């Protein structure tokens, strides 16, 4: 299997997630919900050209194995991690690198068992205790957010940036999500986030590849 594109290991992480040569770090693109399939493929192609580190496929209304398989193929050829949101069956059907689960998406220990060595990411919102429990259950990385006001989920609970320092002892990659823009992204990185999950500020950009490259520069400073 082609090795996945990852940056150098961030400080404070003792080991990479299962199947990775280094901990998750960089721009973690999350697909927009309402985009038509052909347009989405073009958008993701541009994001891959710009140098994203991971792609999460999120389709709450019409997730499907066919679309997921097409995106998985694009990511595989680019050497980029491909994660499916919510649906373990689709993740396994398209041979994704892993799955990302929220609080309503089932038991984490059961998910860990089904996934084998594939990645398990968990949304922890503003709850450090949930993050601790997720890591105990086998999570490879955890996400906190919304770190800023989110245009995608305006009613989402806000997560203080101080959580990232508090969660450092978990020794897994920490992902910031929610309302992240190129302008405010450094705040999350300075707080201790290893990866930035971005939807609107990436996929609504007039030049998606250029925006992805601009994010990438934040991880080289």
C-alpha positions in Angstrom: 0.0 0.0 0.0 1.3 3.5 -0.8 2.4 5.3 2.3 0.1 8.1 3.4 1.2 11.7 3.3 2.0 12.8 6.9 4.2 15.5 8.3 6.9 15.1 11.0 5.6 13.8 14.3 4.4 16.6 16.6 6.1 16.9 20.0 4.3 15.1 22.8 3.1 12.1 20.9 4.7 8.8 21.9 3.5 6.7 19.0 1.7 7.0 15.7 -1.9 5.7 15.3 -2.3 2.1 14.0 -0.9 1.6 10.5 0.7 5.0 10.3 4.4 5.9 10.0 3.8 9.2 11.9 1.0 10.9 13.9 -1.7 12.7 12.0 -0.7 16.3 11.4 -1.8 18.9 8.9 -4.9 20.0 7.0 -7.8 17.5 7.6 -10.4 18.3 4.9 -14.0 17.5 5.6 -16.3 17.2 2.6 -19.2 19.7 2.3 -22.7 18.2 2.8 -24.7 19.6 -0.1 -22.3 19.3 -3.0 -23.3 17.3 -6.0 -21.2 14.1 -6.6 -19.4 15.2 -9.7 -18.6 18.6 -8.3 -17.4 17.0 -5.1 -14.9 14.8 -7.0 -13.5 17.9 -8.7 -13.3 19.8 -5.4 -11.5 16.9 -3.6 -9.1 16.6 -6.6 -8.2 20.2 -6.1 -7.7 19.8 -2.4 -5.5 16.8 -2.9 -3.4 18.8 -5.4 -3.0 21.5 -2.7 -1.5 19.0 -0.2 -4.1 18.0 2.4 -3.1 15.4 4.9 -6.4 13.6 5.3 -10.0 13.7 3.9 -13.1 12.9 5.8 -16.1 11.9 3.7 -19.2 13.2 5.4 -22.6 12.6 3.8 -25.4 12.7 6.5 -28.2 12.6 3.9 -27.0 10.3 1.2 -23.8 8.5 2.1 -23.1 5.8 -0.3 -20.4 3.2 -0.9 -20.0 4.1 -4.6 -19.2 7.8 -4.0 -17.0 6.8 -1.0 -15.1 4.3 -3.1 -14.4 6.9 -5.8 -13.0 9.3 -3.2 -11.0 6.6 -1.5 -9.4 5.9 -4.9 -8.4 9.5 -5.3 -6.9 9.6 -1.8 -5.1 6.4 -2.2 -3.4 7.5 -5.4 -2.4 10.7 -3.7 -1.1 9.0 -0.6 -3.6 10.8 1.7 -5.6 9.3 4.5 -9.3 8.7 3.7 -11.7 8.6 6.7 -15.5 7.9 6.6 -17.8 9.8 8.9 -20.3 7.8 11.0 -20.6 4.7 8.9 -18.3 1.7 9.7 -19.9 -0.5 7.0 -19.2 2.1 4.2 -15.6 2.5 5.6 -15.0 -1.2 5.4 -16.7 -1.5 2.0 -14.5 1.1 0.3 -11.4 0.0 2.2 -11.1 3.4 3.9 -8.2 4.1 6.3 -10.7 4.5 9.1 -13.9 6.0 10.5 -14.8 9.0 12.6 -17.6 8.7 15.1 -19.7 11.1 17.2 -21.6 10.6 20.3 -24.7 9.1 18.5 -22.7 6.7 16.4 -22.5 3.6 18.6 -20.2 1.9 21.1 -16.5 2.7 20.6 -15.2 -0.6 21.8 -17.5 -2.4 19.3 -16.2 -0.1 16.6 -12.6 -0.7 17.5 -13.2 -4.4 17.2 -14.8 -4.1 13.8 -12.1 -1.8 12.4 -9.1 -4.0 13.3 -6.1 -2.0 12.5 -7.9 0.8 10.7 -8.1 4.2 12.3 -10.8 5.3 14.8 -11.3 9.0 15.3 -13.8 10.4 17.8 -15.6 13.7 18.2 -15.3 14.9 21.8 -16.9 18.3 21.5 -15.9 20.2 24.6 -15.5 17.2 26.9 -12.1 16.1 28.1 -13.6 13.2 29.9 -15.1 11.9 26.7 -11.7 12.1 25.1 -10.1 10.1 27.9 -12.8 7.5 27.6 -12.4 7.4 23.8 -8.6 6.8 24.0 -9.2 4.0 26.6 -11.7 2.4 24.1 -9.1 2.5 21.3 -9.4 5.9 19.6 -6.4 6.8 17.5 -7.2 10.5 17.5 -9.7 12.8 19.1 -11.4 16.0 17.9 -12.5 19.0 19.9 -14.9 21.7 18.6 -16.5 23.9 17.6 -13.4 25.9 18.4 -14.9 28.9 16.6 -18.4 29.8 15.5 -19.1 27.3 12.7 -21.0 28.2 9.5 -21.6 24.4 9.0 -23.0 23.8 12.5 -24.0 27.2 13.9 -25.6 25.6 17.0 -22.6 23.5 17.9 -21.2 23.7 21.4 -18.1 25.8 21.7 -14.9 24.1 22.8 -12.3 26.3 24.6 -8.8 26.2 23.1 -7.4 25.4 26.5 -8.7 21.9 26.0 -5.7 21.1 23.7 -3.2 21.7 26.4 -5.3 19.7 28.9 -5.5 16.8 26.4 -1.8 16.7 25.6 -1.3 13.9 28.1 -3.6 11.6 26.1 -0.6 11.2 23.6 -2.8 10.9 20.5 -3.2 13.4 17.7 -5.6 16.3 18.6 -7.8 17.7 15.9 -9.5 21.1 16.0 -12.8 21.6 14.2 -15.4 24.2 13.7 -15.2 27.7 12.2 -11.6 27.4 11.3 -10.3 29.9 8.8 -6.8 30.6 7.4 -6.8 33.7 9.6 -7.7 32.1 13.0 -6.0 28.7 12.3 -2.8 29.7 14.1 -4.7 30.1 17.4 -5.6 26.4 17.3 -2.1 25.3 16.4 -0.6 27.5 19.1 -3.1 26.0 21.6 -1.7 22.5 20.8 -3.9 21.1 17.9 -2.0 18.8 15.6 -4.5 18.9 12.7 -7.1 21.3 11.5 -10.5 19.9 10.2 -11.8 22.4 7.7 -15.0 22.4 5.6 -16.2 25.8 4.4 -13.0 27.8 4.4 -11.4 25.2 2.1 -14.2 24.0 -0.2 -15.8 27.4 -0.6 -12.5 29.1 -1.5 -12.3 30.4 -5.1 -9.1 28.3 -5.6 -9.2 25.2 -3.4 -5.7 24.0 -4.2 -4.2 27.4 -3.4 -6.1 27.5 -0.1 -4.9 24.0 0.9 -1.3 25.1 0.1 -1.8 28.2 2.3 -2.9 26.0 5.2 0.1 23.7 4.6 2.5 26.5 5.1 1.2 26.9 8.7 2.7 23.5 9.5 6.1 24.4 8.1 6.7 27.4 10.3 
